[in-house]
Amino acid sequence: MNDQRSTSRGTGRRPRVVIGADCLDKLEALAAGAIQRNPELADRLLGEINRARIVPAAKLPPDVVAIGRTVTYRDETTGQENKVTPVFPEEADISRGRISILTPIGVALIGLAEGASLHWDTRDGKRRVLTVLHVASQDAPEGLEAQ
């Protein structure tokens, strides 16, 4: 498996990943369900989950990318900034900037803090460096309010 994340500072270390415990079971189930359809993406998501620091939802830092939080990131190759909100697949709506966590960019961004940079391979095989610029808190994603 190629390394999807690394810092742009040349340290060779991948940025820290933090995931809220309230989303953990659903993320693991999504990854397990995607094994047959998209094994590489499922493997990447499981890898990020396995190396993540899992914290109670109330302790998830506000500057960390999570399900339902809008993130602004910059493509360091083009200088272009994008704003997206990672969501569960059933809530995805690209026209509203709501991207599925089961996309390469969704997996790449989940759990990163503001200021983190990572290498990301696009669907057409190009390697880019993305930097998380800002994370905005939002309401809890649908289906998690009661958990």
Contact map, one row per residue, 1 for C-alpha under 8 A:
111000000000000000000000000000000000000100000000000000000000000000000000000000000000000000000000000000000000000000000000000000000000000000000000000
111100000000000000000000000000000000000000000000000000000000000000000000000000000000000000000000000000000000000000000000000000000000000000000000000
111111000000000000000000000000000000000000000000000000000000000000000000000000000000000000000000000000000000000000000010000000000000000000000000000
011111000000000000000000000000000000000000000000000000000000000000000000000000000000000000000000000000000001000000000111100000000000000000000000000
001111100000011000000000000000000000000000000000000000000000000000000000000000000000000000000000000000000001000000001111000000000000000000000000000
001111110001111000000000000000000000000000000000000000000000000000000000000000000000000000000000000000000000000000001110000000000000000000000000000
000011111111111000000000000000000000000000000000000000000000000000000000000000000000000000000000000000000000000000011110000000000000000000000000000
000001111110000000000000000000000000000000000000000000000000000000000000000000000000000000000000000000000000000000001110000000001000000000000000000
000000111111000000000000000000000000000000000000000000000000000000000000000000000000000000000000000000000000000000000000000000000000000000000000000
000000111111000000000000000000000000000000000000000000000000000000000000000000000000000000000000000000000000000000000000000000000000000000000000000
000000111111100000000000000000000000000000000000000000000000000000000000000000000000000000000000000000000000000000000000000000000000000000000000000
000001101111110000000000000000000000000000000000000000000000000000000000000000000000000000000000000000000000000000000000000000000000000000000000000
000001100011111000000000000000000000000000000000000000000000000000000000000000000000000000000000000000000000000000000000000000000000000000000000000
000011100001111100000000000000000000000000000000000000000000000000000000000000000000000000000000000000000000000000000100000000000000000000000000000
000011100000111110000000000000000000000000000000000000000000000000000000000000000000000000000000000000000000000100011100000000000000000000000000000
000000000000011111000000000000000000000000000000000100000000000000000000000000000000000000000000000000000000001110000000000000000000000000000000000
000000000000001111100000000000000000000000000001001110000000000000000000000000000000000000000000000000000000011110000000000000000000000000000000000
000000000000000111110000000000000000000000000000000111100001000100000000000000000000000000000000000000000000001100000000000000000000000000000000000
000000000000000011111011000000000000000000000000100111100001000001000000000000000000000000000000000000000000011000000000000000000000000000000000000
000000000000000001111111000000000000000000000000000001111011000001000000000000000000000000000000000000000000000000000000000000000000000000000000000
000000000000000000111111100000000000000000000000000001111000000000000000000000000000000000000000000000000000000000000000000000000000000000000000000
000000000000000000011111100000000000000000000000000000011000000000000000000000000000000000000000000000000000000000000000000000000000000000000001001
000000000000000000111111111000000000000000000000000000000000000000100000000000000000000000000000000000000000000000000000000000000000000000000001000
000000000000000000111111111100000000000000000000100001000000000000000000000000000000000000000000000000000000000000000000000000000000000000000000000
000000000000000000001111111110000000000000000000000000000000000000000000000000000000000000000000000000000000000000000000000000000000000000000000000
000000000000000000000011111111000000000000000000000000000000000000000000000000000000000000000000000000000000000000000000000000000000000000000000000
000000000000000000000011111111100000000000000000000000000000000000000000000000000000000000000000000000000000000000000000000000000000000000000000000
000000000000000000000001111111110000000000000100100000000000000000000000000000000000000000000000000000000000000000000000000000000000000000000000000
000000000000000000000000111111111000000000000000000000000000000000000000000000000000000000000000000000000000000000000000000000000000000000000000000
000000000000000000000000011111111100000001000000000000000000000000000000000000000000000000000000000001000000000000000000000000000000000000000000000
000000000000000000000000001111111110000001101100000000000000000000000000000000000000000000000000000001000000000000000000000000000000000000000000000
000000000000000000000000000111111110000001000000000000000000000000000000000000000000000000000000000000000000000000000000000000000000000000000000000
000000000000000000000000000011111111100000000000000000000000000000000000000000000000000000000000000000000000000000000000000000000000000000000000000
000000000000000000000000000001111111111011000000000000000000000000000000000000000000000000000000000000000000000000000000000000000000000000000000000
000000000000000000000000000000111111111101100000000000000000000000000000000000000000000000000000000000000000000000000000000000000000000000000000000
000000000000000000000000000000001111111000000000000000000000000000000000000000000000000000000000000000000000000000000000000000000000000000000000000
000000000000000000000000000000001111111000000000000000000000000000000000000000000000000000000000000000000000000000000000000000000000000000000000000
000000000000000000000000000000000111111111000000000000000000000000000000000000000000000000000000000000000000000000000000000000000000000000000000000
000000000000000000000000000000000111111111100000000000000000000000000000000000000000000000000000000000000000000000000000000000000000000000000000000
100000000000000000000000000000000010011111110000000000000000000000000000000000000000000000000000000000000000000000000000000000000000000000000000000
000000000000000000000000000000000100011111111000000000000000000000000000000000000000000000000000000001110010000000000000000000000000000000000000000
000000000000000000000000000001110110011111111100000000000000000000000000000000000000000000000000000001000000000000000000000000000000000000000000000
000000000000000000000000000000100010001111111110000000000000000000000000000000000000000000000000000000000000000000000000000000000000000000000000000
000000000000000000000000000000000000000111111111000000000000000000000000000000000000000000000000000000000010000000000000000000000000000000000000000
000000000000000000000000000000100000000011111111100000000000000000000000000000000000000000000000000000000010000000000000000000000000000000000000000
000000000000000000000000000100100000000001111111110000000000000000000000000000000000000000000000000000000000000000000000000000000000000000000000000
000000000000000000000000000000000000000000111111111000000000000000000000000000000000000000000000000000000000000000000000000000000000000000000000000
000000000000000010000000000000000000000000011111111100000000000000000000000000000000000000000000000000000010000000000000000000000000000000000000000
000000000000000000100001000100000000000000001111111100000000000000000000000000000000000000000000000000000000000000000000000000000000000000000000000
000000000000000000000000000000000000000000000111111100000000000000000000000000000000000000000000000000000000000000000000000000000000000000000000000
000000000000000010000000000000000000000000000011111110000000000000000000000000000000000000000000000000000000000000000000000000000000000000000000000
000000000000000111100000000000000000000000000001111111000000000000000000000000000000000000000000000000000000001000000000000000000000000000000000000
000000000000000011100000000000000000000000000000001111100000000000000000000000000000000000000000000000000000000000000000000000000000000000000000000
000000000000000001111001000000000000000000000000000111110000000000000000000000000000000000000000000000000000000000000000000000000000000000000000000
000000000000000001111000000000000000000000000000000011111011000000000000000000000000000000000000000000000000000000000000000000000000000000000000000
000000000000000000011100000000000000000000000000000001111111000000000000000000000000000000000000000000000000000000000000000000000000000000000000000
000000000000000000011100000000000000000000000000000000111111000000000000000000000000000000000000000000000000000000000000000000000000000000000000000
000000000000000000000000000000000000000000000000000000011111000000000000000000000000000000000000000000000000000000000000000000000000000000000000000
000000000000000000010000000000000000000000000000000000111111100000000000000000000000000000000000000000000000000000000000000000000000000000000000000
000000000000000001110000000000000000000000000000000000111111110100000000000000000000000000000000000000000000000000000000000000000000000000000000000
000000000000000000000000000000000000000000000000000000000011111100000000000000000000000000000000000000000000000000000000000000000000000000000000000
000000000000000000000000000000000000000000000000000000000001111100000000000000000000000000000000000000000000000000000000000000000000001110000000000
000000000000000000000000000000000000000000000000000000000000111110000000000000000000000000000000000000000000000011000000000000000000011100000000000
000000000000000001000000000000000000000000000000000000000001111111000000000000000000000000000000000000000000001111000000000000000000001000000000000
000000000000000000000000000000000000000000000000000000000000001111101110000000000000000000000000000000000000111110000000000000000000001000000000000
000000000000000000110000000000000000000000000000000000000000000111111000000000000000010000000000000000000000011000000000000000000000000000000000000
000000000000000000000010000000000000000000000000000000000000000011111000000000000000111100000000000010000000010000000000000000000000000000001000000
000000000000000000000000000000000000000000000000000000000000000001111100000000000000111000000000000000000000000000000000000000000000000011111000000
000000000000000000000000000000000000000000000000000000000000000011111110000000000000110000000000000000000000000000000000000000000000001111100000000
000000000000000000000000000000000000000000000000000000000000000010011111000000000011110000000000000000000000000000000000000000000000001111000000000
000000000000000000000000000000000000000000000000000000000000000010001111100000000011100000000000000000000000000000000000000000000001111100000000000
000000000000000000000000000000000000000000000000000000000000000000000111110000001111000000000000000000000000000000000000000000000001111000000000000
000000000000000000000000000000000000000000000000000000000000000000000011111000001110000000000000000000000000000000000000000000000111110000000000000
000000000000000000000000000000000000000000000000000000000000000000000001111100111100000000000000000000000000000000000000000000000111100000000000000
000000000000000000000000000000000000000000000000000000000000000000000000111111111000000000000000000000000000000000000000000000011110000000000000000
000000000000000000000000000000000000000000000000000000000000000000000000011111110000000000000000000000000000000000000000000000011110000000000000000
000000000000000000000000000000000000000000000000000000000000000000000000001111100000000000000000000000000000000000000000000000011000000000000000000
000000000000000000000000000000000000000000000000000000000000000000000000001111110000000000000000000000000000000000000000000000000000000000000000000
000000000000000000000000000000000000000000000000000000000000000000000000011111111000000000000000000000000000000000000000000000000000000000000000000
000000000000000000000000000000000000000000000000000000000000000000000000011101111100000000000000000000000000000000000000000000000000000000000000000
000000000000000000000000000000000000000000000000000000000000000000000001111000111110000000000000000000000000000000000000000000000000000000000000000
000000000000000000000000000000000000000000000000000000000000000000000001110000011111000000000000000000000000000000000000000000000000000000000000000
000000000000000000000000000000000000000000000000000000000000000000000111100000001111100000000000100000000000000000000000000000000000000000000000000
000000000000000000000000000000000000000000000000000000000000000000000111000000000111110000000000111000000000000000000000000000000000000000000000000
000000000000000000000000000000000000000000000000000000000000000000111110000000000011111000000000111000000000000000000000000000000000000000000000000
000000000000000000000000000000000000000000000000000000000000000001111100000000000001111100000000011110000100010000000000000000000000000000000000000
000000000000000000000000000000000000000000000000000000000000000000110000000000000000111110110000011110000000000000000000000000000000000000001000000
000000000000000000000000000000000000000000000000000000000000000000100000000000000000011111110000000111000000000000000000000000000000000000000000000
000000000000000000000000000000000000000000000000000000000000000000000000000000000000001111110000001111000000000000000000000000000000000000000000000
000000000000000000000000000000000000000000000000000000000000000000000000000000000000000111110000000100000000000000000000000000000000000000000000000
000000000000000000000000000000000000000000000000000000000000000000000000000000000000001111111000010100000000000000000000000000000000000000000000000
000000000000000000000000000000000000000000000000000000000000000000000000000000000000001111111100011100000000000000000000000000000000000000000000000
000000000000000000000000000000000000000000000000000000000000000000000000000000000000000000111111111000000000000000000000000000000000000000000000000
000000000000000000000000000000000000000000000000000000000000000000000000000000000000000000011111111000000000000000000000000000000000000000000000000
000000000000000000000000000000000000000000000000000000000000000000000000000000000000000000001111110000000000000000000000000000000000000000000000000
000000000000000000000000000000000000000000000000000000000000000000000000000000000000000000001111110000000000000000000000000000000000000000000000000
000000000000000000000000000000000000000000000000000000000000000000000000000000000011100000001111111000000000000000000000000000000000000000000000000
000000000000000000000000000000000000000000000000000000000000000000000000000000000001111000111111111100000000000000000000000000000000000000000000000
000000000000000000000000000000000000000000000000000000000000000000000000000000000001111010011100111110100100000000000000000000000000000000000000000
000000000000000000000000000000000000000000000000000000000000000000000000000000000000011111110000011111100100000000000000000000000000000000000000000
000000000000000000000000000000000000000000000000000000000000000000100000000000000000011110000000001111111110010000000000000000000000000000000000000
000000000000000000000000000001100000000011000000000000000000000000000000000000000000000110000000000111110110000000000000000000000000000000000000000
000000000000000000000000000000000000000010000000000000000000000000000000000000000000000000000000001111111110000000000000000000000000000000000000000
000000000000000000000000000000000000000010000000000000000000000000000000000000000000000000000000000011111111000000000000111000000000000000000000000
000000000000000000000000000000000000000000000000000000000000000000000000000000000000000000000000000010111111100000000001000000000000000000000000000
000000000000000000000000000000000000000000000000000000000000000000000000000000000000010000000000001111111111110000000000000000000000000000000000000
000000000000000000000000000000000000000010011001000000000000000000000000000000000000000000000000000011111111110000000000000000000000000000000000000
000110000000000000000000000000000000000000000000000000000000000000000000000000000000000000000000000000011111110000000101000000000000000000000000000
000000000000000000000000000000000000000000000000000000000000000010000000000000000000000000000000000000001111111100000000000000000001000000000000000
000000000000000010100000000000000000000000000000000000000000000011100000000000000000010000000000000010000111111100000000000000000000000000000000000
000000000000000111100000000000000000000000000000000100000000000111000000000000000000000000000000000000000000111110000000000000000000000000000000000
000000000000001111000000000000000000000000000000000000000000000110000000000000000000000000000000000000000000111111010000000000000001000000000000000
000000000000000110000000000000000000000000000000000000000000001110000000000000000000000000000000000000000000001111110000000000000001001000000000000
000000000000000000000000000000000000000000000000000000000000001100000000000000000000000000000000000000000000000111110000000000000011111000000000000
000000000000000000000000000000000000000000000000000000000000000000000000000000000000000000000000000000000000000011111000000000000011110000000000000
000000100000001000000000000000000000000000000000000000000000000000000000000000000000000000000000000000000000000111111100000000000011000000000000000
000011110000001000000000000000000000000000000000000000000000000000000000000000000000000000000000000000000000000000111110000000001111000000000000000
000111110000011000000000000000000000000000000000000000000000000000000000000000000000000000000000000000000001000000011111000000001110000000000000000
001111110000000000000000000000000000000000000000000000000000000000000000000000000000000000000000000000000000000000001111100000111100000000000000000
000110000000000000000000000000000000000000000000000000000000000000000000000000000000000000000000000000001001000000000111110000111100000000000000000
000100000000000000000000000000000000000000000000000000000000000000000000000000000000000000000000000000010000000000000011111111110000000000000000000
000000000000000000000000000000000000000000000000000000000000000000000000000000000000000000000000000000010000000000000001111111110000000000000000000
000000000000000000000000000000000000000000000000000000000000000000000000000000000000000000000000000000010000000000000000111111000000000000000000000
000000000000000000000000000000000000000000000000000000000000000000000000000000000000000000000000000000000000000000000000111111000000000000000000000
000000000000000000000000000000000000000000000000000000000000000000000000000000000000000000000000000000000000000000000000111111100000000000000000000
000000000000000000000000000000000000000000000000000000000000000000000000000000000000000000000000000000000000000000000000111111110000000000000000000
000000000000000000000000000000000000000000000000000000000000000000000000000000000000000000000000000000000000000000000011110011111000000000000000000
000000000000000000000000000000000000000000000000000000000000000000000000001110000000000000000000000000000000000000000011110001111100000000000000000
000000010000000000000000000000000000000000000000000000000000000000000000001110000000000000000000000000000000000000001111000000111110000000000000000
000000000000000000000000000000000000000000000000000000000000000000000000111100000000000000000000000000000000000000001111000000011111000000000000000
000000000000000000000000000000000000000000000000000000000000000000000000111100000000000000000000000000000000000001111100000000001111100000000000000
000000000000000000000000000000000000000000000000000000000000000000000011110000000000000000000000000000000000100111111000000000000111111000000000000
000000000000000000000000000000000000000000000000000000000000000000000011110000000000000000000000000000000000000001100000000000000011111000000000000
000000000000000000000000000000000000000000000000000000000000001000000011100000000000000000000000000000000000000001100000000000000001111100000000000
000000000000000000000000000000000000000000000000000000000000011110001111000000000000000000000000000000000000000011000000000000000001111110000000000
000000000000000000000000000000000000000000000000000000000000011000001110000000000000000000000000000000000000000000000000000000000000011111000000000
000000000000000000000000000000000000000000000000000000000000010000011100000000000000000000000000000000000000000000000000000000000000001111100000000
000000000000000000000000000000000000000000000000000000000000000000011100000000000000000000000000000000000000000000000000000000000000000111110000000
000000000000000000000000000000000000000000000000000000000000000000011000000000000000000000000000000000000000000000000000000000000000000011111000000
000000000000000000000000000000000000000000000000000000000000000000010000000000000000000000000000000000000000000000000000000000000000000001111101100
000000000000000000000000000000000000000000000000000000000000000000110000000000000000001000000000000000000000000000000000000000000000000000111111100
000000000000000000000000000000000000000000000000000000000000000000000000000000000000000000000000000000000000000000000000000000000000000000011111100
000000000000000000000000000000000000000000000000000000000000000000000000000000000000000000000000000000000000000000000000000000000000000000001111111
000000000000000000000110000000000000000000000000000000000000000000000000000000000000000000000000000000000000000000000000000000000000000000011111111
000000000000000000000000000000000000000000000000000000000000000000000000000000000000000000000000000000000000000000000000000000000000000000011111111
000000000000000000000000000000000000000000000000000000000000000000000000000000000000000000000000000000000000000000000000000000000000000000000011111
000000000000000000000100000000000000000000000000000000000000000000000000000000000000000000000000000000000000000000000000000000000000000000000011111
